[in-house]
C-alpha cells in the first residue's frame, strides 16, 4: 500500500489544464472574473453581455465615446458621450464632465452639464451640480442637485390626425365657433 502511493506520485501524468499555482509560476495572465458556462474568456474580457465598467481605481482625463452601456465607478474628467446608451455613475464615481447619453443614472457625484434623450435618475445619495436637458427626470428624496432643468419633449413622429370638415349644419348651430371666429 505504501509503495502504491509512491508509484502514483512518480508516474507521469497525462496532459491536463494548468492549475492556478502553475499559472502563477509561469506568469500566464488569469482572470479573476467568473465566466458563464459556454462563454470564452475572450468574450468576457471584451465586455460582451454587460456594460463596460471603469473600476474605482481608474482615473480618466479626456474624452470617452462609446457604443455600449457604461458604468463609471472611478474618476473621469472631460466629456462622456454615449448617444444611444446608458451611463451609470456608481457610488464611488466622481465625474467632472459634460455628459450626453440616452439615459443617465447618478448614484455617485457628477459635476457638469447633462443632456439625455430619454431620462435622468438622481439616486438618494447622489450629488449633481450642473444644468440638465432631458425629456424625463427622477430625483429621489435625499439627493443633492444644484442647477437648471430644461424639460424637452421627446420627438415622437406620429402621422397627423385628419381635421374634421366643418359642415353647413355645424355652422348654423347657435354657440358653435368656426375656425378663426369667437362667438359669445
C-alpha positions as CSV (number, residue, x, y, z in Angstrom):
1,X,0.0,0.0,0.0
2,X,2.8,2.4,0.8
3,X,4.6,1.7,-2.4
4,X,1.5,2.1,-4.5
5,X,1.1,5.8,-3.5
6,X,4.8,6.5,-4.3
7,X,4.3,4.9,-7.6
8,X,1.3,7.0,-8.4
9,X,3.1,10.2,-7.4
10,X,6.1,9.3,-9.6
11,X,4.0,8.1,-12.6
12,X,3.8,10.5,-15.5
13,X,0.5,12.4,-15.6
14,X,-1.5,12.9,-18.7
15,X,-1.6,16.5,-20.1
16,X,-4.3,18.5,-18.3
17,X,-5.3,22.1,-17.9
18,X,-2.9,24.2,-15.9
19,X,-3.6,24.8,-12.2
20,X,-3.7,28.2,-10.7
21,X,-0.3,27.6,-9.0
22,X,1.3,26.6,-12.3
23,X,-0.2,29.6,-14.0
24,X,1.2,31.9,-11.3
25,X,4.7,30.3,-11.6
26,X,4.6,30.5,-15.4
27,X,3.3,34.1,-15.5
28,X,0.3,33.4,-17.6
29,X,-2.4,36.1,-17.0
30,X,-5.5,34.8,-15.3
31,X,-8.9,36.5,-15.0
32,X,-10.4,36.6,-11.6
33,X,-13.8,37.1,-13.1
34,X,-16.1,34.1,-13.2
35,X,-17.3,33.0,-16.6
36,X,-20.6,31.6,-17.5
37,X,-20.9,28.1,-19.0
38,X,-20.1,28.3,-22.7
39,X,-18.6,31.8,-22.6
40,X,-15.0,32.1,-23.6
41,X,-12.6,34.3,-21.6
42,X,-12.1,36.5,-24.6
43,X,-15.8,37.4,-24.8
44,X,-16.0,38.1,-21.1
45,X,-12.9,40.3,-21.2
46,X,-14.3,42.4,-24.1
47,X,-17.5,43.2,-22.1
48,X,-19.9,41.1,-24.1
49,X,-23.1,40.5,-22.3
50,X,-22.9,43.5,-19.8
51,X,-22.0,47.1,-19.6
52,X,-18.4,48.4,-19.8
53,X,-17.1,49.3,-16.3
54,X,-14.5,51.8,-15.2
55,X,-13.5,50.5,-11.8
56,X,-13.0,52.6,-8.7
57,X,-9.2,52.8,-9.1
58,X,-9.4,54.0,-12.7
59,X,-8.8,57.7,-13.5
60,X,-9.6,59.1,-17.0
61,X,-8.8,62.6,-18.2
62,X,-10.1,63.3,-21.7
63,X,-13.0,62.1,-23.9
64,X,-15.0,58.9,-23.6
65,X,-17.1,57.9,-26.6
66,X,-19.0,54.6,-26.6
67,X,-21.5,52.4,-28.3
68,X,-22.4,50.4,-25.3
69,X,-23.7,51.0,-21.7
70,X,-21.0,52.3,-19.4
71,X,-20.7,52.2,-15.6
72,X,-18.2,54.6,-14.0
73,X,-17.1,53.9,-10.5
74,X,-13.8,55.7,-10.8
75,X,-12.9,59.3,-11.7
76,X,-13.5,60.9,-15.0
77,X,-12.6,64.5,-16.1
78,X,-13.5,65.7,-19.6
79,X,-16.5,64.6,-21.7
80,X,-18.6,61.4,-21.9
81,X,-20.7,60.7,-24.9
82,X,-22.9,57.6,-25.2
83,X,-25.6,58.8,-27.6
84,X,-27.7,55.6,-27.8
85,X,-26.7,54.1,-24.4
86,X,-27.0,54.3,-20.7
87,X,-24.4,55.9,-18.4
88,X,-24.4,54.9,-14.7
89,X,-22.2,56.7,-12.3
90,X,-21.6,54.3,-9.4
91,X,-21.5,55.0,-5.7
92,X,-17.7,55.6,-5.9
93,X,-17.9,57.5,-9.2
94,X,-16.6,61.1,-9.4
95,X,-17.3,62.6,-12.8
96,X,-16.4,66.2,-13.7
97,X,-17.5,66.2,-17.3
98,X,-20.2,67.2,-19.8
99,X,-22.4,64.2,-20.4
100,X,-24.5,63.2,-23.4
101,X,-26.3,59.9,-23.3
102,X,-29.7,58.2,-23.9
103,X,-30.2,57.7,-20.2
104,X,-28.1,58.7,-17.1
105,X,-28.3,57.2,-13.6
106,X,-26.3,59.1,-10.9
107,X,-25.5,57.3,-7.7
108,X,-22.2,59.0,-7.0
109,X,-21.0,62.5,-7.9
110,X,-21.4,64.4,-11.2
111,X,-20.3,68.0,-11.7
112,X,-21.1,69.2,-15.3
113,X,-23.9,69.6,-17.7
114,X,-26.0,66.6,-18.7
115,X,-28.0,66.1,-21.8
116,X,-30.2,63.0,-22.2
117,X,-32.5,61.9,-24.9
118,X,-34.7,59.8,-22.6
119,X,-34.3,60.4,-18.9
120,X,-32.0,61.1,-15.9
121,X,-32.3,59.5,-12.5
122,X,-30.6,61.0,-9.5
123,X,-30.5,58.5,-6.6
124,X,-30.8,59.4,-2.9
125,X,-27.1,59.6,-2.1
126,X,-26.1,61.2,-5.4
127,X,-24.7,64.7,-5.9
128,X,-25.2,66.6,-9.2
129,X,-24.1,70.1,-9.9
130,X,-24.9,71.3,-13.4
131,X,-27.6,72.0,-15.9
132,X,-29.8,69.2,-17.2
133,X,-31.6,68.9,-20.5
134,X,-33.8,65.9,-20.7
135,X,-37.3,64.5,-21.5
136,X,-37.9,62.9,-18.1
137,X,-36.3,63.3,-14.7
138,X,-36.4,61.5,-11.4
139,X,-34.8,62.9,-8.3
140,X,-35.0,60.7,-5.2
141,X,-35.5,62.1,-1.7
142,X,-32.2,62.9,-0.2
143,X,-30.3,63.6,-3.5
144,X,-28.4,66.8,-3.9
145,X,-29.0,68.8,-7.1
146,X,-27.9,72.3,-8.0
147,X,-28.5,73.7,-11.5
148,X,-31.2,74.3,-14.1
149,X,-33.5,71.7,-15.6
150,X,-34.8,72.0,-19.2
151,X,-37.5,69.5,-20.0
152,X,-37.7,68.8,-23.7
153,X,-40.4,66.8,-25.4
154,X,-39.1,63.6,-26.9
155,X,-39.6,63.6,-30.6
156,X,-42.2,61.1,-31.5
157,X,-43.2,61.0,-35.1
158,X,-46.9,60.4,-35.4
159,X,-49.0,60.8,-38.5
160,X,-51.1,64.0,-38.2
161,X,-54.7,63.4,-37.3
162,X,-57.2,64.3,-40.1
163,X,-59.0,67.5,-39.4
164,X,-62.8,67.3,-39.3
165,X,-64.5,69.0,-42.1
166,X,-67.0,71.7,-41.0
167,X,-70.4,71.1,-42.4
168,X,-73.1,73.6,-43.0
169,X,-75.2,72.2,-40.2
170,X,-72.5,72.8,-37.6
171,X,-72.1,76.4,-38.7
172,X,-75.7,77.2,-38.1
173,X,-75.8,75.8,-34.5
174,X,-76.0,78.7,-32.1
175,X,-72.9,78.9,-29.9
176,X,-70.7,76.9,-32.4
177,X,-67.5,78.7,-33.2
178,X,-65.9,78.2,-36.6
179,X,-62.2,78.5,-37.3
180,X,-60.9,81.9,-36.6
181,X,-64.1,83.3,-35.0
182,X,-65.2,83.6,-31.4
183,X,-68.9,83.9,-30.5
184,X,-70.1,85.0,-27.1
